[in-house]
Amino acid sequence: MKTADKELFQEGQKLPLIDEFYTVQGEAFHTGKAAYFIRIGGCDIGCHWCDTKISWNFKTHKLTDIQDVLANVLKNKADTVVVTGGEPSIYELAPLCKLLKEKGIQTHVETSGAYKLTGEWDWICLSPKKQAPPLEDIYKKANELKVIIYETEDYKWAEETAKKVNKNCKLYLQPEWSRHNSLTPEIVEYVKKNKKWQISIQAHKFMKIP
């Protein structure tokens, strides 16, 4: 990485962009709403069931100027941007948020909470992972808690994390995609018995959209 690029990268003026696209949110509380997605590369959480392992090594993704990202958001006339990854909280996100907020754009982020989150966010989706638990301060900031269910032990993890979030935080259980056929009926029964939870399905995959 060139020295100039390294400085801009560290300052959050350039980010390792995997992809960006205008689509419909497919998960949790904002399902069905239009949003512009920014997927940032780089993640060391290492979920074995991850469906975007291409995101893990940030060095394989082009450093992109956040001004260029903003231009594409405006071109698509999007009023909400969702920043996801990878693990976006690895990076300095305040400059990106500032650009978006100056244009009146809603800022949403999905994070594991394993790193300190920077930037100004209108909606924080906390999707915690057992192998790299969230920092304590993110629990009270989360607007929604989305726990991926892959195996039976994940329900216990979900309940442990639910005790830490604020009282207004929406609670979701989401079946891991490769097992959604077998897990969905099981999660339905769990939610019927534990009514504070709702089910999040990856609706965009059923609709075959990004």
C-alpha positions in Angstrom: 0.0 0.0 0.0 1.3 3.4 -1.0 2.1 5.8 1.8 -0.5 8.3 0.7 -3.2 5.6 0.5 -2.2 4.2 3.9 -2.8 7.6 5.5 -6.2 8.0 3.8 -7.0 4.4 4.8 -6.1 5.0 8.4 -8.1 8.2 8.5 -11.2 6.5 7.0 -11.1 8.5 3.8 -10.6 5.3 1.8 -12.1 1.9 2.6 -11.5 -1.6 1.2 -14.8 -1.9 -0.7 -16.0 -5.4 -1.7 -19.2 -4.2 -3.3 -21.9 -1.5 -3.2 -25.4 -1.8 -4.5 -28.9 -0.4 -4.2 -31.4 -3.1 -3.2 -34.0 -4.0 -0.5 -33.0 -4.9 3.1 -33.6 -8.6 3.6 -33.1 -9.1 7.3 -34.6 -8.2 10.7 -36.5 -5.0 11.5 -36.0 -3.1 8.2 -36.9 -6.0 5.9 -38.5 -4.9 2.7 -37.1 -1.3 2.8 -35.0 0.2 0.1 -31.3 0.8 1.1 -27.9 1.3 -0.5 -25.5 -1.3 0.8 -21.8 -0.8 1.3 -19.9 -4.0 2.0 -16.4 -3.5 3.4 -13.7 -6.1 3.3 -11.7 -7.3 6.4 -12.8 -9.6 9.2 -11.0 -11.7 11.7 -14.0 -13.2 13.5 -13.9 -16.3 11.4 -17.4 -17.8 11.5 -17.1 -21.2 9.9 -20.6 -20.8 8.3 -19.9 -17.3 6.9 -21.5 -16.8 3.5 -19.1 -14.0 2.6 -15.6 -15.5 3.3 -14.4 -13.4 0.4 -14.6 -10.5 2.8 -12.0 -11.8 5.3 -8.8 -10.5 3.7 -9.1 -6.7 3.2 -6.0 -6.7 1.0 -7.8 -8.4 -1.8 -10.3 -5.5 -2.1 -9.7 -2.1 -3.8 -9.3 0.9 -1.6 -12.2 3.2 -2.6 -12.5 6.9 -1.8 -15.6 7.6 0.3 -16.4 10.6 -1.9 -16.9 8.1 -4.8 -19.1 6.0 -2.6 -21.2 9.1 -1.7 -21.5 9.9 -5.4 -23.0 6.5 -6.1 -25.4 6.7 -3.2 -26.7 10.1 -4.5 -26.8 8.8 -8.1 -29.2 6.1 -6.9 -31.2 8.6 -4.8 -31.0 6.3 -1.8 -32.1 7.8 1.5 -30.6 5.0 3.7 -27.1 3.4 3.6 -26.3 0.1 5.3 -22.6 -0.5 6.1 -21.8 -4.1 6.5 -18.9 -6.5 5.9 -16.8 -8.3 6.8 -16.5 -6.4 10.1 -16.9 -2.7 9.4 -16.1 -1.6 12.9 -12.4 -2.4 12.3 -12.2 0.9 10.4 -12.6 4.6 11.1 -16.1 5.2 9.9 -16.7 8.8 11.2 -15.7 10.5 7.9 -18.1 8.3 5.9 -21.0 8.9 8.3 -20.3 12.7 8.2 -20.6 12.8 4.4 -23.8 10.8 4.5 -25.4 12.8 7.3 -24.6 16.1 5.6 -26.8 14.8 2.7 -29.6 13.8 5.1 -29.0 10.1 4.5 -29.9 7.6 7.3 -26.9 5.5 8.4 -27.3 1.9 9.4 -24.5 -0.6 10.3 -24.3 -4.3 11.0 -21.5 -5.3 13.4 -20.4 -8.1 15.6 -19.4 -5.5 18.2 -16.0 -7.0 18.6 -14.3 -3.6 17.9 -15.1 0.0 19.0 -17.7 1.4 16.6 -17.0 4.9 15.2 -19.3 7.2 13.4 -22.9 8.5 13.9 -25.5 5.8 13.4 -29.3 5.9 13.1 -29.6 2.2 13.4 -27.2 -0.4 14.9 -27.7 -4.1 14.2 -25.6 -6.0 16.7 -24.9 -9.6 15.4 -22.7 -11.0 18.2 -20.4 -14.0 17.7 -19.4 -16.4 20.5 -15.7 -16.6 19.4 -15.3 -12.8 19.5 -17.8 -11.4 22.0 -18.9 -7.7 21.7 -17.4 -4.9 23.7 -19.6 -4.1 26.6 -20.6 -0.5 25.5 -22.1 -1.7 22.2 -24.9 -3.6 24.0 -26.7 -0.5 25.2 -26.3 1.2 21.8 -27.9 -1.6 19.7 -31.2 -1.0 18.1 -31.6 -4.6 17.2 -29.9 -7.8 18.3 -29.7 -10.5 15.6 -28.3 -13.8 16.7 -27.5 -16.4 14.0 -28.7 -19.9 15.0 -26.5 -22.7 13.7 -26.6 -25.2 16.5 -28.5 -25.8 19.8 -25.9 -24.0 21.9 -26.6 -20.8 20.0 -30.0 -20.4 21.9 -28.1 -20.1 25.1 -25.8 -17.5 23.6 -28.8 -15.6 22.3 -30.3 -15.5 25.8 -27.1 -14.4 27.4 -26.7 -11.4 25.0 -30.4 -10.5 25.2 -29.9 -9.8 28.9 -27.3 -7.1 28.1 -29.1 -5.0 25.5 -31.3 -2.0 26.3 -35.0 -2.6 26.8 -36.0 -1.1 23.5 -33.7 -3.3 21.4 -35.5 -5.6 19.0 -34.6 -9.2 19.4 -34.2 -11.6 16.4 -33.2 -15.2 15.9 -32.0 -15.9 12.3 -31.4 -19.4 10.9 -28.0 -19.9 9.3 -28.8 -20.1 5.6 -27.4 -23.5 4.8 -29.6 -25.0 7.5 -32.7 -22.8 7.2 -35.0 -25.6 6.1 -34.4 -27.7 9.2 -33.8 -24.8 11.6 -36.8 -22.5 10.8 -39.5 -24.8 12.3 -37.3 -25.2 15.4 -36.9 -21.5 15.7 -40.7 -21.0 15.2 -41.3 -23.3 18.2 -38.7 -21.4 20.3 -40.2 -18.0 19.5 -43.7 -19.3 20.4 -42.4 -20.2 23.9 -40.1 -17.2 24.2 -42.2 -14.3 22.9 -39.7 -11.6 23.3 -37.9 -12.9 20.2 -38.9 -12.5 16.6 -37.6 -14.5 13.6 -35.4 -12.9 11.0 -35.2 -14.7 7.6 -32.8 -13.8 4.8 -35.7 -12.7 2.6 -33.4 -11.3 -0.1 -32.1 -14.8 -0.8 -35.6 -16.1 -1.3 -36.2 -13.1 -3.6 -32.9 -13.8 -5.4 -31.7 -10.2 -5.0 -28.4 -8.9 -3.7 
